[in-house]
Amino acid sequence: METIFAQSSKPGKAGVAVFRISGSNSLVALKHLIKNDNATFIPRVMYCKKLINPKNQELIDEAVVAYFQAPASFTGEDVVEIYTHGSIAIAAMLTETLLTIEGLRMAEPGEFTRRAFLNGKFDLTAAEGIADLIEAETVWQHRQAVKQVGGELETLYNGWRQTLLTIIGLLEAYIDFPDEDIPQEILNRVMTLSGELKYAIIKHLDDNRRGELLRTGIKLTILGAPNVGKSSLLNFLMQRDVAIVSNIEGTTRDIIEGHLDIGGYPIILQDTAGIRDSNDLIELEGIKRAIESARMADIKIVMLDAVKLSNSPSLDNLIDDNTIILINKIDLLDDKCQIDICKDTLKKNYLKISIKDNIGMDSLLKEIENIAHNIAGLTETPHITRQRQRAFIEKALEYLKKFNNENFNGENDLVLATEDVRMAIRSLSNVTGKISVEEVLGEIFSNFCIGK
C-alpha cells in the first residue's frame, strides 16, 4: 500500500502545524527530510530535528518528530508525525518537499482513518464517531461522539451479531441430519433468542431519532403575528443583530437561521415571517414557508403580544408537547392580570417575557434546554446517529421478523429460514463494517477532511 502524507492540523497560521505520514516508507521519508539515512528512531520518543529542502539545502524548520511503529499507531501502519511552527510558508515548503520523495503521495480525505479501520483499529461506527468528535460544537455532541468512539454501538451490534450466529449454529447443526427430528427444546431456544433480539432492535429503533437530532442539530422555529417580537427574540438568543427589527409589519419575509448552543445542545434557530391575512404574494410565500418550517421543527415557540392577545392568529394546529407559548411585551401592561384572564383561552401553559426589559428570558432558555434534553438527551443505551446505520438495522429487523414467521416443516423450510438469519447478519455487518463494502466505506470516509 502506498505511503501517504497530509497536514493533520488546520491549515493557516497557528502556533504549531502537524503533519502525518503513514505507510512502509514513513521512516525513509523522515530520514530524507533530515538528510541522514543512518538515523535511528526509538518508537514513541520525541526528537528535535532540522528539516532540509533537498533542492536548495535550505532549512525548512527546526521541528519535533516522532515515529510510531506498526501496529502500535493510529493507522496500524508505520507512522511519522512532524510538528513544525504553524507558518503558512513552512507548511507549503514541507508539503512541496514531501511530494518530491519517491513513494509518497498526498492523502485523500479520511484516508488515515480509513486505513485505521481496514487494519482493525475500530469499526465503522467508531470511525463515524471520530468524524462526529471533530465536528462537535457543543458539550452533548462531544459526549455522544466520545461514547461512539469508545465502542458503545460496536459492542451492542456485535452482541446482536453473536446472537444471530448462535441461532445459525443451532439451525445448521440439524440441516446435516435431515432424517432426524429437530428436538422441540432446540426450536424453542431458537425462537426465544430471535424473539428477544427482535424486541431489542425494535426498542433501539424506537428512539425518535434522538441521536441523529443531537448530531445534526435541533430545529427551533419561532412563530407568531407580525411585530410580536420574533426577530427581537432571534437577536437576543444569538447575542447579535441577525434580523432587522422594525415597527413596520411584514419586515421579515423569508426564514432567517442562526446556530447556537443552549445547555450544551445544538439549536438551529429559525425566525419566520409574521402570520396574518395578506394579499401580498411575496408575504404569502413567506407565511407559507413559516408554516412549513413549523411543521418540520423539533421545537416551536409561538409568540403572542401581551397587548393584543385577543387579536392573535390561531396556531392551535401547530401546537404540540414541544411548543413553548411566549407572551411578550409584558412591560407594556398596567395590569398583569390581563394575561391570567386569557389563560382559559390559551388552554396551554405559557411564559411571560419582555425581551426589551430582559424579563423571563432565563426561564425561556431553561425551558428550551428541558425540551432539548427530552428529545435529544443521552440515555443509558447508545443511540443511532446516522440514517445509514438506521437503514441497515431496519433491514436486519425485516429479515428477523420474516424468520420469526417461518414454520419449520422440513429441511427446505429450515434452509430458507437460516438464509433469513444470514441476511440479518449481513445487514448488521454493513453497520459495523465487519464485511467489506467499498460503497459504504467511500461514502463515510469521503466526508472526513484531509489529514484525518
C-alpha positions as CSV (number, residue, x, y, z in Angstrom):
1,M,0.0,0.0,0.0
2,E,1.3,3.5,-0.9
3,T,2.7,5.8,1.8
4,I,0.6,8.8,2.3
5,F,1.0,12.2,4.0
6,A,-1.0,15.3,4.8
7,Q,-1.2,18.2,7.2
8,S,-3.4,16.9,10.1
9,S,-3.8,20.3,11.8
10,K,-6.0,23.1,10.3
11,P,-4.2,24.9,7.5
12,G,-3.3,28.6,8.2
13,K,-1.3,30.5,10.8
14,A,-1.1,28.8,14.2
15,G,1.4,28.0,17.0
16,V,2.0,24.5,15.7
17,A,1.3,22.6,12.5
18,V,1.1,18.8,12.5
19,F,2.0,16.6,9.5
20,R,1.3,12.9,9.4
21,I,3.0,10.3,7.2
22,S,1.6,6.7,7.1
23,G,2.9,3.6,5.3
24,S,6.0,1.5,4.9
25,N,8.1,4.4,3.6
26,S,7.4,6.7,6.5
27,L,10.8,6.4,8.1
28,V,12.5,6.7,4.7
29,A,10.7,9.9,4.2
30,L,11.7,11.3,7.6
31,K,15.4,10.4,7.0
32,H,15.2,12.1,3.6
33,L,13.9,15.3,5.3
34,I,16.7,15.4,7.9
35,K,19.3,14.3,5.3
36,N,20.5,11.4,7.4
37,D,19.9,7.9,6.1
38,N,21.6,6.3,9.1
39,A,19.5,7.9,11.7
40,T,17.7,5.7,14.2
41,F,14.4,6.5,16.0
42,I,13.0,4.8,19.0
43,P,9.2,4.4,18.7
44,R,7.2,7.0,20.7
45,V,10.1,9.2,21.5
46,M,10.2,12.8,20.5
47,Y,13.2,14.1,18.6
48,C,14.2,17.7,17.6
49,K,15.4,17.7,14.0
50,K,16.2,20.2,11.3
51,L,14.1,19.7,8.2
52,I,16.1,20.4,5.0
53,N,14.8,21.3,1.5
54,P,16.9,18.9,-0.8
55,K,16.5,21.2,-3.8
56,N,18.5,24.1,-2.4
57,Q,19.7,22.7,1.0
58,E,17.8,25.5,2.8
59,L,16.4,25.0,6.3
60,I,12.6,24.5,6.2
61,D,12.2,24.5,10.0
62,E,13.5,23.0,13.2
63,A,10.8,20.6,14.1
64,V,9.8,17.9,16.6
65,V,9.3,14.5,15.1
66,A,8.1,11.1,16.4
67,Y,7.9,7.6,15.0
68,F,5.1,5.1,15.7
69,Q,5.9,1.6,14.7
70,A,3.2,-0.7,13.3
71,P,0.9,-1.9,14.5
72,A,1.0,0.5,17.6
73,S,-0.1,3.6,15.7
74,F,-3.3,5.3,14.7
75,T,-3.5,3.7,11.3
76,G,-1.9,0.4,12.3
77,E,1.0,1.2,9.8
78,D,4.4,2.8,10.4
79,V,3.6,6.4,11.1
80,V,5.7,9.5,11.4
81,E,4.4,12.8,12.9
82,I,6.1,16.1,12.3
83,Y,5.4,19.1,14.5
84,T,6.5,22.4,12.9
85,H,5.9,26.0,13.6
86,G,2.5,26.9,12.3
87,S,3.6,29.1,9.4
88,I,1.8,29.0,6.0
89,A,5.2,29.2,4.3
90,I,6.7,26.3,6.3
91,A,3.6,24.2,5.6
92,A,3.9,24.9,1.9
93,M,7.6,24.2,1.7
94,L,7.3,20.9,3.7
95,T,4.4,19.8,1.5
96,E,6.4,20.6,-1.6
97,T,9.4,18.6,-0.3
98,L,7.3,15.6,0.7
99,L,5.8,15.4,-2.8
100,T,9.3,15.0,-4.3
101,I,10.0,11.9,-2.2
102,E,9.6,8.7,-4.2
103,G,6.7,6.5,-3.0
104,L,4.8,9.3,-1.2
105,R,1.6,10.9,-2.2
106,M,-0.9,13.3,-0.7
107,A,-3.6,11.6,1.3
108,E,-7.2,11.7,0.3
109,P,-9.9,13.0,2.7
110,G,-10.4,10.5,5.5
111,E,-7.7,8.1,4.2
112,F,-5.8,7.9,7.5
113,T,-9.0,6.9,9.4
114,R,-9.9,4.5,6.6
115,R,-6.6,2.7,6.9
116,A,-7.1,2.5,10.6
117,F,-10.5,0.9,10.1
118,L,-9.1,-1.6,7.5
119,N,-6.3,-2.5,9.9
120,G,-8.8,-3.4,12.6
121,K,-8.3,-0.4,14.9
122,F,-12.0,0.2,15.2
123,D,-15.3,-0.5,13.4
124,L,-17.3,1.8,11.2
125,T,-19.5,3.2,14.0
126,A,-16.3,4.3,15.8
127,A,-14.9,5.8,12.6
128,E,-18.1,7.8,12.3
129,G,-17.8,8.8,15.9
130,I,-14.3,10.2,15.2
131,A,-15.9,12.4,12.4
132,D,-18.6,13.5,14.9
133,L,-16.0,14.3,17.5
134,I,-14.1,16.5,15.1
135,E,-17.3,18.3,14.1
136,A,-18.8,18.5,17.6
137,E,-19.6,22.1,18.6
138,T,-21.5,21.5,21.9
139,V,-20.9,19.5,25.1
140,W,-23.6,16.9,24.5
141,Q,-22.5,16.4,20.9
142,H,-19.0,15.8,22.2
143,R,-20.2,13.3,24.8
144,Q,-22.2,11.4,22.3
145,A,-19.2,11.2,19.9
146,V,-16.9,10.1,22.7
147,K,-19.3,7.2,23.6
148,Q,-19.4,6.2,20.0
149,V,-15.6,6.3,19.6
150,G,-15.4,4.3,22.8
151,G,-17.3,1.4,21.1
152,E,-20.8,1.6,22.6
153,L,-22.5,1.0,19.3
154,E,-19.9,-1.6,18.2
155,T,-20.4,-3.6,21.5
156,L,-24.2,-3.5,21.1
157,Y,-24.2,-4.6,17.4
158,N,-21.6,-7.2,17.9
159,G,-23.7,-8.7,20.7
160,W,-26.7,-8.9,18.3
161,R,-24.5,-10.4,15.6
162,Q,-23.3,-13.1,18.1
163,T,-26.9,-13.9,19.0
164,L,-27.7,-14.4,15.3
165,L,-24.6,-16.6,14.8
166,T,-25.8,-18.7,17.7
167,I,-29.2,-19.1,16.1
168,I,-27.5,-20.1,12.8
169,G,-25.3,-22.6,14.7
170,L,-28.3,-24.3,16.3
171,L,-30.2,-24.4,13.0
172,E,-27.3,-25.6,10.8
173,A,-26.5,-28.4,13.2
174,Y,-29.6,-30.1,12.1
175,I,-29.5,-29.3,8.4
176,D,-26.8,-32.0,8.1
177,F,-29.2,-34.5,9.7
178,P,-32.4,-34.3,7.7
179,D,-33.7,-37.7,8.8
180,E,-33.6,-36.7,12.4
181,D,-36.4,-34.9,14.2
182,I,-35.5,-31.4,15.5
183,P,-35.9,-31.5,19.2
184,Q,-38.6,-29.1,20.2
185,E,-36.5,-27.6,23.0
186,I,-33.9,-26.5,20.4
187,L,-36.5,-24.8,18.3
188,N,-37.9,-23.2,21.4
189,R,-34.4,-21.9,22.2
190,V,-34.0,-20.5,18.7
191,M,-37.4,-18.7,18.8
192,T,-36.7,-17.3,22.3
193,L,-33.4,-15.9,21.1
194,S,-34.8,-14.4,17.9
195,G,-37.9,-13.0,19.8
196,E,-35.7,-11.3,22.4
197,L,-33.4,-9.9,19.7
198,K,-36.4,-8.6,17.7
199,Y,-37.7,-6.8,20.7
200,A,-34.3,-5.3,21.4
201,I,-33.9,-4.0,17.9
202,I,-37.5,-2.6,17.8
203,K,-36.8,-0.7,21.1
204,H,-33.4,0.6,19.7
205,L,-35.1,1.9,16.6
206,D,-38.0,3.5,18.5
207,D,-35.8,6.4,19.8
208,N,-37.5,9.3,18.0
209,R,-34.1,9.8,16.2
210,R,-32.6,11.4,19.3
211,G,-29.0,10.6,18.4
212,E,-29.4,11.9,14.9
213,L,-31.0,15.1,16.3
214,L,-28.2,15.7,18.7
215,R,-25.6,15.1,15.9
216,T,-27.2,17.3,13.3
217,G,-29.0,19.9,15.4
218,I,-32.4,20.6,16.9
219,K,-34.6,22.8,14.8
220,L,-36.4,25.5,16.7
221,T,-38.9,27.7,14.8
222,I,-40.3,31.0,16.1
223,L,-43.9,31.7,15.0
224,G,-46.3,34.5,15.5
225,A,-48.1,37.5,14.1
226,P,-46.1,40.4,12.7
227,N,-44.4,42.7,15.3
228,V,-44.8,40.3,18.3
229,G,-41.0,40.3,18.8
230,K,-39.9,37.3,16.8
231,S,-36.8,39.0,15.3
232,S,-36.0,40.6,18.6
233,L,-36.0,37.2,20.2
234,L,-33.8,35.8,17.5
235,N,-31.3,38.7,18.0
236,F,-31.5,38.2,21.8
237,L,-30.7,34.5,21.6
238,M,-28.0,35.0,19.1
239,Q,-26.5,37.8,21.1
240,R,-26.1,39.9,17.9
241,D,-28.2,41.6,15.2
242,V,-29.1,38.8,12.8
243,A,-32.6,40.1,11.8
244,I,-33.9,43.6,11.1
245,V,-36.2,44.8,13.8
246,S,-38.8,47.4,12.7
247,N,-42.2,48.7,13.8
248,I,-43.3,48.2,10.1
249,E,-45.3,45.0,9.9
250,G,-44.0,42.3,7.5
251,T,-40.3,43.2,7.7
252,T,-39.3,39.5,7.8
253,R,-40.3,37.9,4.5
254,D,-38.1,34.8,4.5
255,I,-36.7,32.4,7.1
256,I,-33.6,33.7,8.9
257,E,-31.5,31.0,10.5
258,G,-28.9,31.0,13.3
259,H,-27.0,28.3,15.2
260,L,-26.5,28.4,18.9
261,D,-25.7,26.3,22.0
262,I,-28.3,26.2,24.7
263,G,-27.4,24.0,27.7
264,G,-24.9,22.0,25.6
265,Y,-27.5,21.2,22.9
266,P,-27.1,22.4,19.3
267,I,-30.1,24.5,18.3
268,I,-30.9,25.6,14.8
269,L,-33.0,28.7,15.3
270,Q,-35.4,29.9,12.6
271,D,-37.1,33.3,12.6
272,T,-40.1,33.4,10.3
273,A,-42.5,35.8,8.5
274,G,-45.4,37.1,10.6
275,I,-48.5,35.1,10.2
276,R,-51.6,37.1,9.1
277,D,-54.1,37.5,6.3
278,S,-52.4,39.2,3.4
279,N,-52.8,40.0,-0.3
280,D,-49.1,40.4,-0.9
281,L,-47.8,37.4,-2.9
282,I,-44.3,37.7,-1.5
283,E,-45.5,37.9,2.0
284,L,-47.9,35.0,1.5
285,E,-44.9,32.9,0.3
286,G,-43.1,33.8,3.5
287,I,-46.1,32.8,5.6
288,K,-46.3,29.5,3.7
289,R,-42.6,28.8,4.4
290,A,-43.1,29.8,8.1
291,I,-45.9,27.2,8.5
292,E,-43.8,24.5,6.6
293,S,-40.8,25.3,8.9
294,A,-43.0,24.9,12.0
295,R,-44.3,21.5,10.8
296,M,-40.7,20.3,10.3
297,A,-39.4,21.8,13.6
298,D,-38.4,19.8,16.7
299,I,-39.3,22.7,19.0
300,K,-41.7,25.6,18.3
301,I,-42.0,28.9,20.0
302,V,-45.4,30.6,19.5
303,M,-45.1,34.3,20.4
304,L,-48.1,36.4,21.4
305,D,-48.3,40.2,22.0
306,A,-49.4,40.8,25.6
307,V,-51.3,43.9,24.5
308,K,-53.1,42.2,21.6
309,L,-53.8,38.8,22.9
310,S,-57.4,38.8,21.6
311,N,-56.2,39.6,18.1
312,S,-53.6,36.8,17.9
313,P,-53.8,34.4,15.0
314,S,-54.9,30.9,15.8
315,L,-52.0,28.5,15.6
316,D,-53.6,25.6,17.6
317,N,-53.0,23.1,14.8
318,L,-49.2,23.7,15.1
319,I,-49.0,23.4,18.9
320,D,-47.8,20.2,20.4
321,D,-45.9,19.0,23.5
322,N,-42.7,20.6,22.3
323,T,-44.2,24.0,21.8
324,I,-43.4,27.0,24.1
325,I,-46.0,29.7,24.2
326,L,-44.5,33.1,24.9
327,I,-46.4,36.2,25.9
328,N,-44.1,39.1,25.0
329,K,-44.2,42.8,25.9
330,I,-45.5,42.3,29.4
331,D,-43.6,45.6,30.3
332,L,-46.4,47.4,28.4
333,L,-49.2,46.1,30.7
334,D,-50.5,48.2,33.5
335,D,-52.5,45.3,34.8
336,K,-50.6,41.9,34.6
337,C,-53.9,40.2,35.4
338,Q,-54.9,40.5,31.8
339,I,-52.7,37.6,31.0
340,D,-54.2,35.4,33.7
341,I,-57.7,36.2,32.3
342,C,-56.6,34.8,29.0
343,K,-55.3,31.6,30.5
344,D,-58.5,29.7,29.8
345,T,-58.5,31.0,26.2
346,L,-54.9,29.8,25.6
347,K,-55.5,26.4,27.2
348,K,-51.8,25.9,27.4
349,N,-49.0,26.7,29.8
350,Y,-47.1,29.8,28.8
351,L,-44.2,32.0,29.7
352,K,-44.4,35.8,30.3
353,I,-41.5,37.7,29.0
354,S,-40.2,41.1,28.0
355,I,-37.3,41.0,25.6
356,K,-36.9,44.7,26.0
357,D,-36.5,44.6,29.8
358,N,-35.0,41.1,29.9
359,I,-37.8,39.7,31.9
360,G,-38.4,35.9,31.9
361,M,-35.6,35.2,29.5
362,D,-33.7,32.9,31.8
363,S,-36.9,30.8,32.2
364,L,-37.2,30.7,28.4
365,L,-33.7,29.4,28.0
366,K,-34.2,26.8,30.7
367,E,-37.5,25.6,29.0
368,I,-35.7,25.3,25.6
369,E,-33.0,23.2,27.3
370,N,-35.5,21.0,29.1
371,I,-37.3,20.2,25.8
372,A,-34.0,19.6,24.0
373,H,-33.0,17.2,26.8
374,N,-36.3,15.3,26.5
375,I,-36.0,14.9,22.7
376,A,-32.2,14.5,22.2
377,G,-30.6,13.9,25.6
378,L,-28.3,10.9,26.1
379,T,-29.6,7.9,27.9
380,E,-28.0,4.7,29.3
381,T,-28.4,2.9,26.0
382,P,-26.4,4.0,22.9
383,H,-28.2,5.8,20.1
384,I,-28.3,5.6,16.3
385,T,-26.5,8.7,15.0
386,R,-26.9,8.3,11.2
387,Q,-29.5,7.4,8.7
388,R,-27.1,4.9,7.2
389,Q,-27.0,2.9,10.5
390,R,-30.8,3.1,10.8
391,A,-31.4,1.8,7.3
392,F,-29.3,-1.3,7.8
393,I,-30.7,-2.0,11.2
394,E,-34.2,-1.7,9.9
395,K,-33.3,-4.2,7.1
396,A,-31.9,-6.6,9.7
397,L,-35.2,-6.3,11.7
398,E,-37.1,-7.0,8.5
399,Y,-35.2,-10.3,8.0
400,L,-35.6,-11.2,11.6
401,K,-39.3,-10.7,11.5
402,K,-39.5,-12.9,8.4
403,F,-37.6,-15.6,10.2
404,N,-39.9,-15.4,13.2
405,N,-42.9,-16.0,10.9
406,E,-41.4,-19.2,9.4
407,N,-42.9,-22.6,10.0
408,F,-40.2,-25.3,10.2
409,N,-41.9,-28.1,8.3
410,G,-38.9,-29.9,6.8
411,E,-35.3,-29.3,5.6
412,N,-36.2,-26.8,2.8
413,D,-38.0,-24.5,5.3
414,L,-35.1,-24.8,7.6
415,V,-32.6,-23.8,4.9
416,L,-34.7,-20.8,3.9
417,A,-35.1,-19.7,7.5
418,T,-31.4,-19.9,8.0
419,E,-30.8,-17.7,5.0
420,D,-33.0,-15.0,6.5
421,V,-30.8,-15.1,9.6
422,R,-27.7,-14.8,7.4
423,M,-29.2,-11.8,5.7
424,A,-29.9,-10.2,9.0
425,I,-26.2,-10.7,10.0
426,R,-25.1,-9.2,6.7
427,S,-27.3,-6.1,7.4
428,L,-25.7,-5.6,10.8
429,S,-22.3,-6.2,9.3
430,N,-22.9,-3.3,7.0
431,V,-23.3,-1.1,10.0
432,T,-20.1,-2.1,11.7
433,G,-18.0,-2.9,8.6
434,K,-17.4,-6.5,9.5
435,I,-17.7,-7.2,5.8
436,S,-16.0,-5.3,3.0
437,V,-18.4,-2.9,1.3
438,E,-16.5,-0.4,-0.8
439,E,-19.5,1.8,-1.5
440,V,-20.2,2.2,2.2
441,L,-16.6,2.9,3.0
442,G,-16.3,5.5,0.3
443,E,-19.4,7.3,1.4
444,I,-18.2,7.5,5.1
445,F,-14.6,8.4,4.7
446,S,-15.1,10.9,1.9
447,N,-16.7,13.2,4.5
448,F,-13.5,13.5,6.5
449,C,-11.1,16.3,6.0
450,I,-7.7,15.8,4.5
451,G,-5.2,14.7,7.2
452,K,-7.7,12.6,9.2
